[in-house]
Amino acid sequence: MMRSAPLFLSVRAGMTVIVQHLPEAGQKWNKERWWMADVIHVEGGACNPNLPAMFQVADVDSGVIRWVSAGLVTHIVPSV
């Protein structure tokens, strides 16, 4: 059985993605919570700079810019 490549390897600047919401400290984890963001910058990892490790994104609802771990990206939103 072949495994497919992790989704975050396909993410590029300019894409819109769905990010898994991380709860604040002391709050319960809810895997159904998410938010949408536009990818501004893709940062490589220390061990392999060619593989994405972090994304600088802008929340599409609030405009807040933040860094997120590549592993928190669950979907790429198709462009229309």
Backbone as JSON, one array per atom type, in Angstrom:
{
  "sequence": "MMRSAPLFLSVRAGMTVIVQHLPEAGQKWNKERWWMADVIHVEGGACNPNLPAMFQVADVDSGVIRWVSAGLVTHIVPSV",
  "N": [[0.84, -1.17, 0.0], [0.64, 2.15, -0.96], [1.62, 5.2, 0.49], [0.32, 8.47, 0.52], [1.82, 11.68, -0.09], [2.33, 14.05, 2.57], [-0.13, 16.61, 3.03], [0.73, 19.26, 3.51], [3.05, 19.56, 2.05], [2.34, 20.4, -0.44], [1.54, 23.0, -0.23], [1.69, 26.41, -1.11], [2.8, 29.85, -1.21], [0.21, 32.24, -1.48], [-1.9, 30.54, -1.67], [-5.08, 29.48, -0.28], [-5.91, 28.08, 2.8], [-7.18, 25.57, 5.1], [-6.96, 25.62, 8.55], [-6.26, 23.72, 11.4], [-7.75, 24.41, 14.46], [-6.08, 25.42, 17.35], [-6.58, 24.97, 20.78], [-6.74, 27.41, 23.44], [-4.49, 27.56, 26.24], [-5.38, 25.28, 28.74], [-7.93, 24.84, 27.79], [-10.4, 22.65, 26.3], [-9.66, 20.25, 23.72], [-10.92, 20.4, 20.47], [-11.53, 18.81, 17.71], [-13.11, 19.53, 15.61], [-13.04, 22.24, 15.25], [-11.9, 24.93, 13.27], [-10.15, 27.22, 11.09], [-9.91, 29.57, 8.35], [-7.28, 30.56, 6.19], [-5.08, 32.75, 4.36], [-2.11, 31.97, 2.72], [0.91, 33.55, 3.25], [3.69, 33.33, 3.39], [6.07, 30.7, 3.09], [8.01, 28.78, 5.19], [10.99, 26.98, 5.44], [12.23, 24.01, 7.12], [14.67, 23.47, 9.78], [16.28, 21.2, 9.52], [15.86, 20.43, 6.88], [15.73, 22.78, 4.64], [14.23, 22.89, 2.31], [11.81, 21.67, 2.7], [8.57, 22.49, 3.79], [7.97, 23.88, 7.0], [6.8, 25.78, 8.59], [4.13, 28.13, 8.21], [3.45, 31.43, 7.29], [0.57, 33.12, 7.78], [-2.54, 34.79, 6.95], [-5.41, 35.31, 8.69], [-8.53, 34.87, 7.24], [-10.91, 35.94, 8.17], [-10.37, 37.79, 10.28], [-8.02, 39.06, 9.55], [-5.73, 38.9, 10.98], [-2.3, 38.26, 11.24], [-0.25, 35.46, 11.48], [2.04, 32.85, 12.55], [1.94, 29.43, 11.7], [2.24, 25.96, 12.4], [3.18, 23.67, 9.89], [1.96, 21.19, 9.96], [-0.59, 21.66, 10.92], [-2.23, 22.39, 8.89], [-5.03, 21.35, 7.23], [-6.52, 21.21, 4.89], [-6.46, 22.28, 1.46], [-7.86, 25.06, 0.0], [-9.71, 25.1, -2.9], [-9.06, 27.25, -5.7], [-11.16, 29.7, -7.28]],
  "CA": [[0.0, 0.0, 0.0], [1.43, 3.37, -1.04], [1.13, 6.34, 1.25], [0.42, 9.72, -0.22], [2.65, 12.69, 0.57], [1.56, 14.94, 3.46], [-0.77, 17.72, 2.34], [1.46, 20.52, 3.65], [4.12, 19.64, 1.06], [1.78, 21.02, -1.64], [1.12, 24.37, 0.05], [2.54, 27.48, -1.64], [2.33, 31.2, -0.92], [-0.88, 32.64, -2.33], [-3.01, 29.6, -1.52], [-5.94, 29.58, 0.89], [-5.89, 26.78, 3.46], [-7.92, 25.37, 6.35], [-6.02, 25.36, 9.64], [-6.84, 23.13, 12.61], [-7.71, 25.36, 15.57], [-5.47, 24.96, 18.6], [-7.23, 25.63, 21.9], [-5.92, 28.15, 24.38], [-4.04, 26.75, 27.37], [-6.42, 24.94, 29.7], [-9.2, 24.59, 27.12], [-10.53, 21.31, 25.7], [-9.38, 20.08, 22.3], [-12.11, 20.12, 19.65], [-10.98, 18.61, 16.37], [-14.04, 20.09, 14.63], [-12.83, 23.68, 15.12], [-10.92, 25.26, 12.25], [-10.25, 28.57, 10.52], [-9.38, 29.67, 7.0], [-6.21, 31.54, 6.11], [-4.31, 32.92, 3.13], [-0.68, 31.75, 2.98], [1.74, 34.67, 2.85], [5.09, 32.9, 3.26], [6.37, 29.32, 3.47], [9.34, 28.72, 5.8], [11.53, 25.64, 5.5], [12.69, 23.53, 8.41], [16.1, 23.56, 10.06], [16.96, 20.01, 9.0], [15.76, 20.46, 5.43], [15.09, 24.04, 4.28], [13.36, 22.74, 1.14], [10.51, 21.15, 3.13], [7.9, 23.48, 4.62], [7.77, 23.57, 8.42], [5.92, 26.82, 9.14], [3.5, 29.02, 7.25], [2.96, 32.72, 7.76], [-0.76, 33.19, 7.19], [-3.46, 35.84, 7.36], [-6.76, 34.82, 8.94], [-9.41, 35.54, 6.28], [-11.98, 36.64, 8.88], [-9.9, 38.9, 11.11], [-6.84, 39.7, 8.98], [-4.58, 38.71, 11.87], [-1.2, 37.51, 10.64], [0.41, 34.62, 12.48], [2.77, 31.69, 12.07], [1.35, 28.16, 12.1], [2.98, 24.77, 12.03], [2.7, 23.09, 8.64], [1.11, 20.04, 10.26], [-1.95, 22.08, 11.28], [-3.0, 22.61, 7.67], [-5.8, 20.13, 6.97], [-7.08, 21.23, 3.54], [-6.17, 23.41, 0.58], [-9.12, 25.52, -0.57], [-9.55, 25.3, -4.36], [-9.31, 28.61, -6.2], [-12.3, 29.75, -8.21]],
  "C": [[0.89, 1.24, 0.0], [0.79, 4.46, -0.21], [1.29, 7.59, 0.42], [1.27, 10.71, 0.59], [1.77, 13.55, 1.48], [1.05, 16.17, 2.69], [0.08, 18.99, 2.37], [2.6, 20.66, 2.65], [3.65, 20.33, -0.23], [1.45, 22.5, -1.45], [2.16, 25.37, -0.44], [1.96, 28.82, -1.22], [1.26, 31.58, -1.93], [-2.09, 31.72, -2.24], [-3.84, 29.95, -0.28], [-6.05, 28.18, 1.48], [-6.84, 26.77, 4.66], [-6.9, 24.95, 7.4], [-6.78, 24.79, 10.84], [-6.67, 24.12, 13.76], [-7.04, 24.72, 16.78], [-6.13, 25.69, 19.75], [-6.23, 26.42, 22.74], [-5.54, 27.21, 25.52], [-5.19, 26.52, 28.35], [-7.78, 24.66, 29.1], [-9.22, 23.18, 26.51], [-10.22, 21.34, 24.21], [-10.67, 19.74, 21.58], [-11.64, 20.03, 18.21], [-11.89, 19.17, 15.27], [-13.86, 21.59, 14.43], [-11.7, 23.95, 14.15], [-11.11, 26.71, 11.85], [-9.57, 28.58, 9.17], [-8.35, 30.79, 6.94], [-5.59, 31.58, 4.72], [-2.83, 32.78, 3.48], [0.12, 32.91, 2.4], [3.16, 34.21, 2.53], [5.22, 31.46, 3.74], [7.81, 29.28, 3.96], [9.78, 27.27, 5.9], [12.01, 25.28, 6.89], [14.19, 23.64, 8.56], [16.87, 22.38, 9.47], [16.95, 19.96, 7.48], [15.01, 21.73, 5.02], [14.16, 23.97, 3.08], [11.98, 22.19, 1.49], [9.84, 22.16, 4.06], [7.71, 22.99, 6.06], [6.78, 24.53, 9.05], [5.34, 27.63, 7.99], [3.14, 30.32, 7.94], [1.65, 32.94, 7.02], [-1.53, 34.39, 7.71], [-4.84, 35.22, 7.5], [-7.72, 35.57, 8.03], [-10.54, 36.31, 6.96], [-11.5, 37.9, 9.58], [-8.74, 39.67, 10.5], [-5.59, 39.55, 9.83], [-3.55, 37.83, 11.19], [-0.49, 36.74, 11.74], [1.18, 33.5, 11.79], [2.06, 30.44, 12.56], [2.25, 27.03, 11.64], [2.36, 24.15, 10.79], [1.74, 21.93, 8.89], [-0.31, 20.39, 10.65], [-2.81, 22.37, 10.07], [-3.69, 21.3, 7.29], [-6.34, 20.06, 5.54], [-6.52, 22.44, 2.77], [-7.49, 23.78, -0.08], [-8.9, 25.75, -2.07], [-9.83, 26.75, -4.75], [-10.46, 28.57, -7.2], [-12.01, 30.68, -9.35]]
}
